[in-house]
């Protein structure tokens, strides 16, 4: 399929898995669970334990949507070892018919665990046994990744069992010869443990760790005869494909959206700036054209006099005069005063446009400050500052100077 080619295989599984061994015994069913997490080059055990009900498994496993591997073991499981040579190329159905001629595949779930020494273990149990566990898991909305039957599923440890001759499980002691399972016998040591890559495993955790490891490294260990069991890992991978595509689609849409926002903001700001400049200069276009000829002939005088600023000096003077307090006496008022900063004799006289300097006398500073505040409220005034307020030594009326910047 197209999706299988575009989606990397690592996205077909999640990086965390919970393996649950349903152990059927005479006194009932117990559940050995182990929660594994893939951290690149290491596998960490997040949690493990034994419970008597699936509802007792930590809720965080379900909350975090951790996929579940179900291992069925104990009473009701039949295990048969077969050896073959010419039959190694037989299909699974023919192999089952030859090895289990009296078994009806419609009544049993059957799995085959092949080995490199041309041997295999066939494990089977009645469908009702597995279906009851699957029904409860699905009813509780667990994401079942695959199902393994019996102790031979310990073959999932093969990538890391080279240093062992014997591996304990919940129901069997697995004897290894030349890297293959040679035989299985009943186990009596309750405290049997092994240590793999620094991880200590008790007999209740070996099957869970083996099947969890098999899931994380995508190492298929079992062949299923029944379509029901074949479909479970396929459906799990399809869900992961959909999840990967959804995340990828969201990421692409997000990148496109961010890119559009950046470009839109950039061009919007430029367009807004251009429109603002256009609205400013469009109003002055006719005025500039009208004055252009006079400006060319009298450029220096016009620029120095500040005629182009369009201020209505007489109107401004009237408005300022209307605000003068009674205790204030004006002595001077300068419109567009001379620029005193340029003192060179070779330089043309320049004037400060849109400036108004008022000089006067008043003996009370708070009156001048109130007047400054009144001037600040005038719409035509952009800025007002009290430049000077001083008393002379003879105690005469104070002198003040106010600078006004008009719009």
N, C-alpha and C positions, 0 to 999 in steps of 0.2 A: 504494500500500500504506500501511497505518497507520504502519509504522515509518518510511517515507519522510517522513511528515508531522511526526512527533515528533522525529526526529533531525536536527539542523542539518546543512546540506550540508558544512560545514567538517570534520565528523567522518567524512565518507565517504572522505577521503584522510588520509594521515599528513603530518606537517610536515617530513618528510625523505624523499628519494628518491635512488636511484642509477640513472643512465641508462647502459646498456652498449651501445655500438655494435659489433656483430659485423661486421668488415670483411673480406669475402671477396676475396682477391687470388690471382694466379697462384701465388705462393709459399706460400700457406696462409692461415690465418685469424688475425687479431689482434683484440684487444679494447680499445677506447678507453672508459674508464669515467670518470664524473664524479659525485661525491656532493654533492648540494645540500641545504641546510637553510633552511627558511623562518623568518625571524626578524621576522615582522610586516610591516614596510615594506621589508625588504631580503632578498635571497637571498644566502646565503654559500656558498662552495665549501669543503666540509670536506676533500675529497681528490680527486685526479684522476691519471690516468696511463694507460699502455698496457702490456698484458700479452699473452702468447701463449697463455694458457690461463685458463679460468674459475676454476680452482683457485688461480690466482695473485692473484685479486682480494682485497683486504684482508678478513681474517676478521671484522673488527669489523662490516662491513656485514651479514653473515649473523647474527652474534651479536646485534646490536641490532635484528634483524628489519626492516631497512630495505627497503621495497618496491623492486622493480626494473622499469625500463622497458627493453625490448629493442628496439634499432633494427638492422634488417638492411640492409646496404649493400654495394656493390661488385659483383663478378662474380655473375651469375645473376639480377640484378634488372633488370627491364624497365620503362622509364618512358615514358609517352606523354602528351603534352599535348593536350587537346581544348578546343574553344571551342563554346559552345552559347548559344542564345537561347531559342527556343521549348522546347527540351529541358530548360530549367532546372528544370522542375517534374517531370521524369521521376523515377521511383523508381530506386534504385541498381541493381537487377537489370536494369531496362529500359535504363538508361544503359550498363551493361557489355555487354549484348547488342548494342546499337547501335554501341559503340565497339570492342568486341573480339569480333566475330562468330565467329571461329574458335577462341576460347579456351574450354576446358571448365572451368567454375568448380570442378568436383569435383577437378581436378588441380592447381589453382593457388590461392594465397592472393592476394586482390585488395583493394587499398585505393584510395580516391578522396580527393584533397585539393582541395576546392572553394575558389574565390577570388571576391572581390566583383566582379571585372570579367567575370563569366560565362565564366570559364575554369576548368579543373581539370587535375590531374595524376593519371593512373591508373598505379599501381605494382603490379606483380605478380611472383611468383616461384613456383617449384614448392613444393608443400607439404613435401616431404621436407627441404628446406633449412632452413625455419623449425622444423619438428618436431624436428630433431636438436638444435638449440639449446635449445628449450623443454624437451625431455626431460632434458637435462643440468642445466638450472636447477632444474627441479622435483625431480629426483633429489637435488640438493644442498640441497633444502628452501628455495629462494628464493621469496619472495612476488612473483610476476610481476603487475604492475599493468596493463600493456597492451603491445602489440607494434606497432611502426611499420616501414614498408617504404620504403626509399629516401631520397634526398636531399630530396625535396619536403617531408619532415616538418620541415624547417627552418622551415616556416610557423609553428611554435610560437613563433618569435621575433617574430612580427608586432606584438605589443603594444609592443616596444621597438626596432624596426628602422627607424623613420621617418627617421633621420638617415643611412641607408646607401643606397648604390646597388649595392653588391656585397658578398656574404657568401661566404667560403670554407668549404667542407666537405671531408671526407676525399677525396671523389671528384669533386666538381664545384665550379665557381665559379657562384654564384647571382646572376643579374642582376635587379635590382628596378626596376620602373617604376610610378610612382604608387602605391607601397605594395603592389604585387603582384609575384609572381614572373613575370618576363617570359620568361627563358630560362635554360638551364643548359649550361655548357660544361666541358670537361675542365680541371682545374687543374694548373698546373706549378710554381707558387711554393710550395716546401716550407715556407717560414717565414711564410706568410700568416697574419695575425692581425687581430682586431678588438677594440675595447674598448666594452663595453656597461655603462652605469651604473657606471663605474669598475672593471668586471671585465674583465680581459684574457683573451681566448679565442683559442686556436690553431685551425687548421682541423680538428684531431682532436677538438675539444671542442664545436664549434658545434652539431652534431646532438644530442649528449647534453644540452647546456644547453637547447636548444629544447624537446626532449621532456620533460625534467625540469621546466622552467618550465610547460609545458602541464599537467603532472600537478598541480603545486602550486597553480596558480590555477584548476584544473578547466576548462580551455579545450579542449574536444574539437576536434581538428584533422583527424581522419581518419574516413571512413566505411568500415566493413568489409562485405564481401560474404559472407564465410564465417561460419557460426554458431560455428565454433571460436574465431575471433578476437573475435567479438562477446561470447562468454561470458567471456573472460578478465577484462576490466574489471568486468563485472557480479559475477563471483565475488569479485574483490578488494574491491569495495564491500560485498558481503554480509559478508565477514569483518570489515571495519571496523565495520559496523553491529553485528555480534555483540559485537565488542570494546567498542564504546561502550556498548551495553546492559549488558554484564557489569560494566564499570567503574561505570556509573550505579547498577546494582543493588547492587553492593558498597558504594558510597557511601551509598545509602539505608539498607541494612541496618546499616551502621556507625553512621549517625546515630541510627537507631532504637535500636540496642543501647546507645549512649552515653546516650541519653535515658532508656531504661529503667533503666540503672545509676544514673543521677543520682536519678531518682524513687525507685527501690527503696532506694538508700542513705539518702536523706532520710527516707522513711517508716519504713524499718527502724530507723534511729537513734531517731526519735521513738517508735516502738512499743517499742523496747528500753528507752528511758528511762522510758516509762510503766509498763512491766512491772516495772522495777527499783523505781520509786517505789511501785507497788502492793504489791510484796513487802515493802518496808520498812514502809509504813504499815498493812498488813493485820495485822502482828503486834502493833502497838500499838493497834489499833482497840478491842479489848475493854478494855484497860487505860485508855485515854483516856475511854471511856464510864463506866467505873467510878469514875474520879476526877473526872469533870466537875463534879458537884454540889459536892463539897468544894472543888474548885479555884475555882469561882465565888465562894464565900463567903470563902475564904482565899487569894485569888489572889496578893496581894502577898507574904504569908509563904511560900507554897509556892514561888513563883518565885525569891525571894531565897535561900531555903534550898537550892534545887537538888534537891528531892525527886524531881522527875520524871525525873532522869537515870538512875534505876534502878541506881546503883552499890551494890555490896555492900561497904560500908566495913569491916565487921569481918573479912570474909574477906580483903580486900585487905591489911588491917593484919597479919593472921596470916602471909600470904604474904611481905610485906615483912620482917616480923620474922624469919622463918626464914632470910633471906639475910644478916642483919647479921653482919659479920666480928667476931672477938673483940676487936680493937683499937679498935672503934668504940663510942662511948657516945652514945646518943640523949638529947637534952634536950627536944625538942618534935616533935610530929607534928600537922599541921593538915589536916583534910579540908574541901574546899570553902572555902578561906580567904576572908576579907573582901577585897572589891575596894578597894584603897587609892587607886586612881586617881580615884575620885569623892569629893571632899572637901567638897562643898557641904552646909551644914547642912539645906537644904530637901530634899535628895535622900534617898530611901529607901536603907537599907543594902542593898547587893547583894553577892553572893558569886560566886566563880569556880567554876563547876561542873566536875566531873571533874578537879579539881586536888588534889594531895597535896604538902605541903611538909614536908620532914624537916630538922630542925636537930640537930646533934650535935657531938661532939668526937673528933678523931683526930690523932695526931702524925705520921702518914705519908700523904703525898698519893697514893702509888701504891695504897695499900689502898682509899682512897676511890674512885679511878678504876676499880679492879677491881670494886668493889661496884656502881658505876654501870653497868659493862658487864654484870654479872650481872642487874641490874634490867632492862636493855634486852631481855633474852631472855625476860622474863616475858610470857605471852600477854595478860594483862589490861592491860599497860602499853603505851601508844601512843608516849610520848616521855619521855625522861629527860634532865635537864641539871643539871650542877653549877653552881649560881648563884654560890656564894661559897666561897672557901677562903682564910683569912687567919691570920696570926700577929700577936699583940699585942706590944707593946714589952717587956713583962715576960718574954717567952719562955714563956708558959704554953701549954697544949695548944691546937693550932689549932682554930678554929671553922669549920664548913662548913654549907652550906645546899644541899639537893637539891630540885629541883622535878620532880614526876612528873605527867604527863597520862595519865589512864586511858582505856580504850576506852569 
